[in-house]
Amino acid sequence: MVTAVDTDGDRFISIEKFGALLDDGDSDALRIAFEEYDENGDVMITAEELCRALRRVVPDKDLTVEKCAEMIARLDKDGDGVISFDEFKAMTATKSS
C-alpha cells in the first residue's frame, strides 16, 4: 500500500496521502480493514465480530455485544442488524472528511 502512494520513494506516506488511500471506496486498504472485522468472510460485520475485533485493539471488560449492537445500529442504514461493506465504506468516508 505504501509503495502505491509513495511518490518520492522514501517508504513513508503523509497523512493526506493515507487519507486519500482510504477514501478510495474500491481500495485494497479499505477492503482489508473491513475484512479485519468480518471474521467469517460473509461480507457483513455482526455485533459479535465487531466486539471481538475491538477487544483485540482495546481490551475493555465493559465492552459488551449489546454495546457493539448499539454501535452497529447507528451505522446500519438498511436496518438488517449488520454492517455491510457499503455501510463501512460510508462510515470511513464520513470519518475522514
N, CA, C and O atoms as a DFTB+ gen file, in Angstrom:
388 C
 N C O
     1  1       0.820      -1.189       0.000
     2  2       0.000       0.000       0.000
     3  2       0.860       1.246       0.000
     4  3       0.605       2.190      -0.749
     5  1       1.889       1.245       0.852
     6  2       2.768       2.407       0.918
     7  2       3.427       2.641      -0.432
     8  3       3.507       3.778      -0.897
     9  1       3.892       1.590      -1.055
    10  2       4.549       1.711      -2.356
    11  2       3.626       2.338      -3.391
    12  3       4.080       3.107      -4.238
    13  1       2.363       2.026      -3.334
    14  2       1.412       2.543      -4.322
    15  2       1.262       4.053      -4.262
    16  3       1.000       4.680      -5.288
    17  1       1.420       4.658      -3.085
    18  2       1.244       6.107      -2.947
    19  2       2.525       6.841      -2.579
    20  3       2.504       8.058      -2.395
    21  1       3.629       6.134      -2.471
    22  2       4.919       6.734      -2.100
    23  2       5.585       7.322      -3.349
    24  3       6.417       6.674      -3.984
    25  1       5.210       8.547      -3.688
    26  2       5.684       9.149      -4.931
    27  2       7.157       9.547      -4.892
    28  3       7.800       9.629      -5.939
    29  1       7.701       9.797      -3.697
    30  2       9.111      10.200      -3.641
    31  2      10.049       9.059      -3.252
    32  3      11.259       9.262      -3.153
    33  1       9.508       7.870      -3.034
    34  2      10.335       6.701      -2.780
    35  2      10.991       6.613      -1.421
    36  3      11.927       5.832      -1.245
    37  1      10.523       7.403      -0.436
    38  2      11.150       7.373       0.887
    39  2      10.539       6.330       1.820
    40  3      10.923       6.246       2.987
    41  1       9.581       5.527       1.314
    42  2       8.913       4.457       2.052
    43  2       7.996       4.966       3.161
    44  3       7.639       4.219       4.073
    45  1       7.622       6.230       3.079
    46  2       6.682       6.826       4.017
    47  2       5.602       7.540       3.226
    48  3       5.821       7.961       2.090
    49  1       4.425       7.672       3.841
    50  2       3.366       8.452       3.210
    51  2       2.851       9.483       4.205
    52  3       2.850       9.259       5.416
    53  1       2.420      10.603       3.675
    54  2       1.863      11.650       4.527
    55  2       0.463      11.238       4.970
    56  3      -0.146      10.336       4.395
    57  1      -0.027      11.903       5.988
    58  2      -1.372      11.631       6.477
    59  2      -2.403      11.947       5.393
    60  3      -3.435      11.282       5.299
    61  1      -2.120      12.964       4.577
    62  2      -3.026      13.312       3.491
    63  2      -3.114      12.174       2.469
    64  3      -4.205      11.809       2.031
    65  1      -1.966      11.622       2.097
    66  2      -1.955      10.517       1.138
    67  2      -2.623       9.277       1.728
    68  3      -3.310       8.543       1.018
    69  1      -2.423       9.044       3.025
    70  2      -3.057       7.907       3.673
    71  2      -4.572       8.076       3.667
    72  3      -5.304       7.132       3.371
    73  1      -5.039       9.276       3.993
    74  2      -6.469       9.551       3.966
    75  2      -7.054       9.370       2.578
    76  3      -8.145       8.821       2.422
    77  1      -6.326       9.835       1.570
    78  2      -6.788       9.677       0.188
    79  2      -6.852       8.202      -0.186
    80  3      -7.758       7.779      -0.905
    81  1      -5.903       7.427       0.294
    82  2      -5.891       5.995       0.019
    83  2      -7.133       5.330       0.593
    84  3      -7.758       4.505      -0.074
    85  1      -7.492       5.677       1.810
    86  2      -8.680       5.089       2.433
    87  2      -9.972       5.646       1.859
    88  3     -11.001       4.971       1.887
    89  1      -9.935       6.877       1.334
    90  2     -11.131       7.471       0.742
    91  2     -11.544       6.766      -0.538
    92  3     -12.709       6.832      -0.929
    93  1     -10.615       6.098      -1.191
    94  2     -10.939       5.382      -2.418
    95  2     -11.771       4.166      -2.032
    96  3     -11.244       3.194      -1.490
    97  1     -13.083       4.221      -2.314
    98  2     -14.004       3.175      -1.889
    99  2     -13.657       1.793      -2.407
   100  3     -14.101       0.802      -1.826
   101  1     -12.886       1.687      -3.471
   102  2     -12.526       0.395      -4.026
   103  2     -11.117      -0.022      -3.631
   104  3     -10.612      -1.033      -4.119
   105  1     -10.483       0.736      -2.761
   106  2      -9.084       0.458      -2.439
   107  2      -8.921      -0.846      -1.673
   108  3      -9.790      -1.262      -0.907
   109  1      -7.805      -1.456      -1.904
   110  2      -7.478      -2.679      -1.184
   111  2      -7.389      -2.414       0.316
   112  3      -7.749      -3.274       1.121
   113  1      -6.915      -1.237       0.694
   114  2      -6.771      -0.922       2.118
   115  2      -8.110      -0.934       2.832
   116  3      -8.225      -1.456       3.940
   117  1      -9.104      -0.368       2.207
   118  2     -10.424      -0.340       2.819
   119  2     -11.009      -1.741       2.908
   120  3     -11.621      -2.100       3.914
   121  1     -10.825      -2.517       1.877
   122  2     -11.317      -3.898       1.861
   123  2     -10.608      -4.711       2.957
   124  3     -11.249      -5.486       3.667
   125  1      -9.295      -4.532       3.092
   126  2      -8.530      -5.247       4.122
   127  2      -9.002      -4.846       5.512
   128  3      -9.145      -5.698       6.390
   129  1      -9.244      -3.554       5.719
   130  2      -9.735      -3.084       7.020
   131  2     -11.085      -3.722       7.335
   132  3     -11.318      -4.158       8.462
   133  1     -11.976      -3.778       6.342
   134  2     -13.287      -4.403       6.538
   135  2     -13.126      -5.866       6.907
   136  3     -13.809      -6.366       7.801
   137  1     -12.228      -6.550       6.223
   138  2     -12.031      -7.981       6.455
   139  2     -11.466      -8.278       7.839
   140  3     -11.625      -9.391       8.340
   141  1     -10.811      -7.307       8.465
   142  2     -10.333      -7.487       9.839
   143  2     -11.506      -7.681      10.796
   144  3     -11.378      -8.377      11.804
   145  1     -12.625      -7.080      10.490
   146  2     -13.815      -7.207      11.322
   147  2     -14.693      -8.381      10.893
   148  3     -15.295      -9.050      11.732
   149  1     -14.762      -8.625       9.598
   150  2     -15.623      -9.678       9.038
   151  2     -14.889     -11.021       9.137
   152  3     -14.273     -11.473       8.172
   153  1     -14.961     -11.643      10.300
   154  2     -14.182     -12.850      10.583
   155  2     -14.546     -14.046       9.703
   156  3     -13.664     -14.815       9.320
   157  1     -15.820     -14.215       9.380
   158  2     -16.228     -15.410       8.650
   159  2     -16.339     -15.192       7.145
   160  3     -16.707     -16.110       6.413
   161  1     -16.024     -13.983       6.678
   162  2     -15.987     -13.722       5.250
   163  2     -17.336     -13.644       4.565
   164  3     -17.421     -13.830       3.351
   165  1     -18.404     -13.371       5.324
   166  2     -19.731     -13.310       4.705
   167  2     -20.103     -11.897       4.241
   168  3     -21.250     -11.639       3.875
   169  1     -19.139     -11.003       4.259
   170  2     -19.282      -9.616       3.807
   171  2     -20.293      -8.841       4.657
   172  3     -21.008      -7.968       4.165
   173  1     -20.328      -9.183       5.934
   174  2     -21.145      -8.486       6.917
   175  2     -20.402      -8.501       8.245
   176  3     -19.751      -9.485       8.595
   177  1     -20.504      -7.410       8.971
   178  2     -19.919      -7.354      10.306
   179  2     -21.061      -7.410      11.311
   180  3     -21.919      -6.528      11.348
   181  1     -21.057      -8.457      12.122
   182  2     -22.077      -8.615      13.160
   183  2     -21.609      -7.940      14.443
   184  3     -20.450      -7.541      14.558
   185  1     -22.505      -7.817      15.391
   186  2     -22.150      -7.242      16.688
   187  2     -21.073      -8.086      17.374
   188  3     -20.164      -7.553      18.011
   189  1     -21.185      -9.388      17.239
   190  2     -20.199     -10.277      17.861
   191  2     -18.819     -10.090      17.232
   192  3     -17.813     -10.022      17.939
   193  1     -18.776     -10.007      15.898
   194  2     -17.499      -9.810      15.209
   195  2     -16.890      -8.455      15.572
   196  3     -15.687      -8.353      15.812
   197  1     -17.730      -7.415      15.609
   198  2     -17.248      -6.094      15.977
   199  2     -16.682      -6.103      17.388
   200  3     -15.625      -5.526      17.643
   201  1     -17.373      -6.744      18.284
   202  2     -16.939      -6.800      19.681
   203  2     -15.589      -7.506      19.811
   204  3     -14.700      -7.019      20.510
   205  1     -15.433      -8.640      19.146
   206  2     -14.149      -9.368      19.208
   207  2     -13.023      -8.545      18.599
   208  3     -11.919      -8.507      19.140
   209  1     -13.294      -7.888      17.482
   210  2     -12.254      -7.085      16.821
   211  2     -11.844      -5.900      17.687
   212  3     -10.656      -5.606      17.817
   213  1     -12.813      -5.226      18.275
   214  2     -12.488      -4.080      19.126
   215  2     -11.740      -4.508      20.380
   216  3     -10.854      -3.792      20.847
   217  1     -12.081      -5.648      20.920
   218  2     -11.375      -6.153      22.109
   219  2      -9.913      -6.487      21.802
   220  3      -9.055      -6.390      22.680
   221  1      -9.627      -6.883      20.543
   222  2      -8.227      -7.140      20.172
   223  2      -7.421      -5.854      20.186
   224  3      -6.235      -5.860      20.515
   225  1      -8.068      -4.750      19.827
   226  2      -7.381      -3.468      19.757
   227  2      -7.323      -2.796      21.125
   228  3      -6.273      -2.308      21.544
   229  1      -8.451      -2.775      21.809
   230  2      -8.553      -2.127      23.112
   231  2      -9.257      -3.076      24.064
   232  3     -10.487      -3.130      24.093
   233  1      -8.485      -3.826      24.844
   234  2      -9.122      -4.742      25.799
   235  2      -9.972      -3.952      26.802
   236  3      -9.440      -3.204      27.622
   237  1     -11.269      -4.123      26.729
   238  2     -12.197      -3.391      27.585
   239  2     -13.222      -4.382      28.127
   240  3     -14.046      -4.914      27.384
   241  1     -13.157      -4.618      29.419
   242  2     -14.072      -5.585      30.030
   243  2     -15.518      -5.110      29.995
   244  3     -16.438      -5.918      30.117
   245  1     -15.731      -3.794      29.828
   246  2     -17.085      -3.251      29.788
   247  2     -17.686      -3.268      28.386
   248  3     -18.860      -2.941      28.216
   249  1     -16.896      -3.645      27.379
   250  2     -17.404      -3.709      26.011
   251  2     -18.208      -4.994      25.843
   252  3     -17.663      -6.097      25.883
   253  1     -19.501      -4.829      25.658
   254  2     -20.389      -5.981      25.523
   255  2     -20.900      -6.077      24.087
   256  3     -20.792      -5.131      23.307
   257  1     -21.450      -7.223      23.761
   258  2     -22.062      -7.412      22.452
   259  2     -23.231      -6.434      22.299
   260  3     -23.487      -5.936      21.202
   261  1     -23.923      -6.168      23.378
   262  2     -25.041      -5.224      23.330
   263  2     -24.563      -3.827      22.959
   264  3     -25.208      -3.145      22.163
   265  1     -23.436      -3.389      23.530
   266  2     -22.878      -2.078      23.182
   267  2     -22.433      -2.054      21.725
   268  3     -22.601      -1.046      21.038
   269  1     -21.877      -3.143      21.262
   270  2     -21.471      -3.229      19.851
   271  2     -22.686      -3.204      18.937
   272  3     -22.638      -2.621      17.853
   273  1     -23.772      -3.830      19.363
   274  2     -25.012      -3.798      18.583
   275  2     -25.543      -2.369      18.483
   276  3     -26.083      -1.977      17.449
   277  1     -25.389      -1.593      19.556
   278  2     -25.791      -0.185      19.527
   279  2     -24.939       0.603      18.533
   280  3     -25.455       1.454      17.808
   281  1     -23.639       0.320      18.498
   282  2     -22.750       0.972      17.535
   283  2     -23.189       0.644      16.110
   284  3     -23.264       1.521      15.249
   285  1     -23.474      -0.620      15.885
   286  2     -23.906      -1.058      14.556
   287  2     -25.215      -0.386      14.176
   288  3     -25.382       0.034      13.031
   289  1     -26.140      -0.279      15.108
   290  2     -27.447       0.323      14.818
   291  2     -27.301       1.759      14.322
   292  3     -28.091       2.210      13.492
   293  1     -26.298       2.479      14.822
   294  2     -26.084       3.864      14.388
   295  2     -25.587       3.949      12.949
   296  3     -25.790       4.965      12.284
   297  1     -24.942       2.899      12.464
   298  2     -24.357       2.910      11.119
   299  2     -25.157       2.092      10.109
   300  3     -24.942       2.196       8.902
   301  1     -26.067       1.292      10.610
   302  2     -26.817       0.332       9.799
   303  2     -27.937       1.041       9.037
   304  3     -29.033       1.227       9.565
   305  1     -27.655       1.429       7.806
   306  2     -28.613       2.204       7.008
   307  2     -29.824       1.394       6.562
   308  3     -30.919       1.945       6.448
   309  1     -29.654       0.105       6.309
   310  2     -30.777      -0.686       5.811
   311  2     -31.520      -1.458       6.904
   312  3     -32.495      -2.153       6.618
   313  1     -31.063      -1.336       8.154
   314  2     -31.774      -1.924       9.275
   315  2     -31.700      -3.431       9.400
   316  3     -32.543      -4.035      10.063
   317  1     -30.695      -4.059       8.770
   318  2     -30.603      -5.517       8.841
   319  2     -29.791      -6.019      10.034
   320  3     -29.619      -7.226      10.199
   321  1     -29.291      -5.104      10.866
   322  2     -28.589      -5.507      12.085
   323  2     -27.121      -5.818      11.913
   324  3     -26.467      -6.242      12.865
   325  1     -26.588      -5.618      10.721
   326  2     -25.166      -5.846      10.448
   327  2     -24.632      -4.680       9.624
   328  3     -25.396      -3.881       9.083
   329  1     -23.304      -4.599       9.541
   330  2     -22.655      -3.580       8.716
   331  2     -22.172      -4.235       7.434
   332  3     -21.353      -5.153       7.465
   333  1     -22.679      -3.762       6.318
   334  2     -22.219      -4.240       5.010
   335  2     -20.962      -3.468       4.607
   336  3     -20.588      -2.491       5.256
   337  1     -20.326      -3.912       3.546
   338  2     -19.145      -3.191       3.076
   339  2     -19.515      -1.768       2.663
   340  3     -18.754      -0.838       2.929
   341  1     -20.661      -1.582       2.020
   342  2     -21.085      -0.241       1.606
   343  2     -21.314       0.670       2.808
   344  3     -20.964       1.849       2.767
   345  1     -21.897       0.134       3.871
   346  2     -22.099       0.932       5.092
   347  2     -20.763       1.253       5.751
   348  3     -20.567       2.356       6.262
   349  1     -19.843       0.284       5.737
   350  2     -18.499       0.509       6.280
   351  2     -17.789       1.584       5.478
   352  3     -17.148       2.469       6.046
   353  1     -17.900       1.511       4.173
   354  2     -17.266       2.488       3.285
   355  2     -17.832       3.880       3.556
   356  3     -17.080       4.853       3.616
   357  1     -19.139       3.982       3.720
   358  2     -19.780       5.265       4.007
   359  2     -19.310       5.818       5.353
   360  3     -19.100       7.023       5.491
   361  1     -19.144       4.938       6.344
   362  2     -18.674       5.365       7.651
   363  2     -17.249       5.904       7.571
   364  3     -16.948       6.930       8.182
   365  1     -16.374       5.239       6.835
   366  2     -14.990       5.699       6.746
   367  2     -14.897       6.993       5.958
   368  3     -14.039       7.826       6.250
   369  1     -15.754       7.181       4.972
   370  2     -15.759       8.433       4.204
   371  2     -16.180       9.580       5.101
   372  3     -15.625      10.675       5.006
   373  1     -17.154       9.347       5.973
   374  2     -17.620      10.364       6.907
   375  2     -16.535      10.718       7.911
   376  3     -16.335      11.893       8.219
   377  1     -15.827       9.704       8.428
   378  2     -14.791       9.932       9.433
   379  2     -13.589      10.664       8.862
   380  3     -12.943      11.415       9.593
   381  1     -13.260      10.481       7.587
   382  2     -12.058      11.097       7.033
   383  2     -12.345      12.460       6.410
   384  3     -11.417      13.128       5.954
   385  1     -13.625      12.893       6.380
   386  2     -13.971      14.201       5.809
   387  2     -13.740      15.306       6.800
   388  3     -13.978      16.473       6.490
